[in-house]
Amino acid sequence: MTLDKGVPGMVLKVDSIGDSDLKERLMTMGLTPGIKVKVLRSAPLGDPMAIGLRSYNLAIRRKDAAHITVEEIEA
């Protein structure tokens, strides 16, 4: 499953980050394999989405979230 398929309330574990223009930047900001993230909400038209990780919230475009492979760990 990829992060863009997540719905608000889901808690996910990042498995890998595929090649994209933002890969290095996302990893620098703490989005690394093994980290837990929680899908918080989506903008009114669905893009971007907000996720919570470590001690902050991050808004990410769904097109970029499609490169992040995750697995659900809680509903």
N, C-alpha and C positions, 0 to 999 in steps of 0.2 A: 504494500500500500504506500502511497505517497502522501506527503503532508497536505497537499491541496485538497485531498478527499476528506480531511478531518472536519468534524462538526463541533460546534461549541460544547464544551464540557469533556471532551475526550482527552485522556492523558496518554501520551505516546512516547516511545523511546526511539531516538534517532539511530538508524542502522548505518546509513551512509549518505554522503552528499555527492551527487553526480557532478560531472564537469559542467560548469556554467561560469558566466562572467563574474558572479558574486561569490563563488565558492570560498575563496581566500578571505574575503571580507566577513562572510557569515561565520567562518571558523574563528576568526579573530574576535568576533563579538560573542563567542561562547557557544555557538551552535555546532557542537562536535559530536561524533559518533558516541553513543552510550548515554547522552544527556536526556533527561526527561523534559518534555514540553507539554504544556496544556493549551489546547485551542480555546481562546477566550471569546472571540466574536468575529463577525465579518462586517464589512461596511455595508450600507444599505443596498448597494447594487452587487454585492458579493466580492468585491475586490478593492482594497487588500483585505487580508485577514490579520487578526492580532493573536499572537501566541505569547505565553508566559514561559520564561526559562530563567534558571538561576534566580536572580533577585530583580528582574526587570521584565517589561513587556516590549515586544518587538512587532512592528507591522511589516508584513512581507506580502509581495504580490503573489497571486496564485500561480502565475507562470513560473516564478522562481521556486515556489514551494513544490512544484511538480518534479523538481530535480532532487528532492530530499526523500529518501526511503525511510519509512518508519514502521513500527509495529505497535499495536494497541496494547497497553498494559492495564488500563482501567477504563470503565465506561463513564 
